[in-house]
Amino acid sequence: YAGEVMALGERPPVALLDAAAASRLAIAEAITNLASAPIGTGAGALGRIKLSCNWMAAAGHPGEDARLYAGVRAAAETAVALGIAIPVGKDSMSMRTQWDGKAVVSPVTLVVTAFGPVTDVRKHVTPELRGTGELMLVDLSAGQGRLGGSCLAQVFGQLGDTPPDLDDPERLLAFFDTMQTLVADGKLLAYHDRSDGGAIVTALEMAFAAWLGLELDVTPLGVDPFRALFAEELGAIIEVPREHVEHVRTAFGRHNIGVHGLGRAVPGDRIRVSHAGALVLDASRSELRARWSHVSHQIARRRDDTSCADEEHATRIDSTGSGLSAKLGFDPAEDIAAPFIAKGARPRVAILREQGVNGQIEMAAAFTRAGFDAVDVHMTDLIEGRADLSDCRGAIACGGFSFGDVLGAGRGWAATFRYNARAQAAIRRFVDRSDTFVLGVCNGCQMVADLAPDLVPATKDTWPRFVRNRSERFEARLVSLRIEQSPSLFFAGMTGSRIPIANAHGEGRAEFASQAALDALEAQSLISARFVDGTGDVTEVYPANPNGSPNGIAAITTPDGRVTVIMPHPERVFRTVQMSWHPPDWGEDSPWMRMFRNARVWVG
């Protein structure tokens, strides 16, 4: 359960007012960003974090060298005060350009990357609100509410006067230590650091993540509603179970750190914020999300497929949306392979890989966990005769970037089999046996699909090839699949389940030679899994369907169920701790572990 955490901190607008303050804030923001990951408790815990400092400045431009000196000195002093090392960094000292008679100069900017070890990834706290606790703001500024260099100032074409700052490193140390204890003890439901945009933007981003509304009163944050809402001081908003509110107040109060109750998340789409008895904001979450995402949407429309950009934006602002969801028709904790493992036999499976493949370790781990003996087989082993698959019951083609994806991704890998006599003979003999199975994932899916018509006659007129995503982008995200009734040995007992899964491919759209081919595949029930939206409906809408495959196709199989290909990555999420989101009541094994155990049961 150990892991690592990384976070960024940067405040370049503040550098226009005070380069030293910007440096201190960048370091502090990186720390508040990762404070909800369980790094450790006790003396010196913050020292487990290391920093990488990337400096950018227009060296030689009037005034900039002095700002750079002030910034570097402040960063060094802050790191020493906090007991954090800066072992690595880089600099870009030419941040100035001349064009059309105008000079464009970047302000002195420190981008801090903080990284550290995580003791137990299961305990990390995210910005996703649960709607079952109280929202509280932890303030590290002692109520100052400075607006210099803020987004609010920029909206009005101003810079402001006095920026936020890290006034007391000891207070930040106490904040981090307190957070670590609260996280380790499970006292928090959600966490998001306060920085860009201030408390209101922080709260809204948490509401966006959870598809919830808000009922807030920001009166405790100061007499000026603008400062209360938009000051980008150091701090965080936390959601605390009601039974732990006083405990959390006491924990921070022990170090004279202010904690202010704000209200709560509520079901629905409405955001209501009051101050001193006056309603200062009453708007729908979807309207605010549309404003928040406007620039991203416009950039995407110019850079990517326009229809996909519009579909993604429509999904974001859908007031009836719910995000990812899950529904299971089986118990993922049930180890159906246990009786076969208990016999002591561990059938061999070949984990096939080609140049550029990078998913072999996870794949081997999943099959090993299911009771197989996973064997690393590179294509050169088949070509040179060091392996011939005769001693294996399964052959698994893994994902990655075979041939750098420049030869049509997995189709270049298929060519290695097709045009090398020894490799071709090995895979043909293997598939012709009735006691073997084949699984292709991602690039492996493309490879097996391209090779299948040569090896399995039943696929010749029905199976698609997998081509460039409709979005024209490499798609890496968590999506949902619904398992369909099919003969695939991998999905036995899983029909009807809706499960989140990791997705990472640039060429995953199923393209059929004709509508008749797609109809034939459907008629034979050879589609094993489909992309679905948050309600479980099959979809071709982006990004729930990340590649635009017709009928939501994500996995297909052969009539005998022995050969299955799937575009997303079940091997990357066979444990719940590998998933970026899952229902909190899931245990150690994710539902995708059933795939690998099904294979072990099938082998017998």
Secondary structure, 3 states (H helix, E strand, C coil): CCEEEEEEECCHHHHCCCHHHHHHHHHHHHHHHHCCCCCCCCCCHHHHCEEEEEEECECCCCCHHHHHHHHHHHHHHHHHHHCCEEEEEEEECECEEEECCEEEECCCEEEEEEEEEECCHHHCCCCCCCCCEEEEEEECCCCCCCCCCCHHHHHCCCCCCCCCCCCCHHHHHHHHHHHHHHHHCCCCCEEEECCCCHHHHHHHHHHHHHCCEEEEECHHHCCCHHHHHHCCCCEEEEEEEHHHHHHHHHHHHCCCCEEEEEEEEECCCEEEEEECCEEEEEEEHHHHHHHHCHHHHHHHHHHCCHHHHHHHHHHHCCCCCCCCCCECCCCCCCCCCHHHHCCCCCCEEEEEECCCECCHHHHHHHHHHCCCEEEEEEHHHHHCCCCCCCCCCEEEECCECHHHHCCCCHHHHHHHHHCCHHHHHHHHHHHHCCCCEEEEECHHHHHHHHHHHHHCHHHCCCCCEEECCCCCCCEEEEEEEEECCCCCHHHCCCCCCEEEEEEEECCCEEECCCHHHHHHHHHCCCEEEEEECCCCCECCCCCCCCCCCHHHEEEEECCCCCEEEECCEHHHHCEHHHCCCCCCCCCCECCCHHHHHHHHHHHC
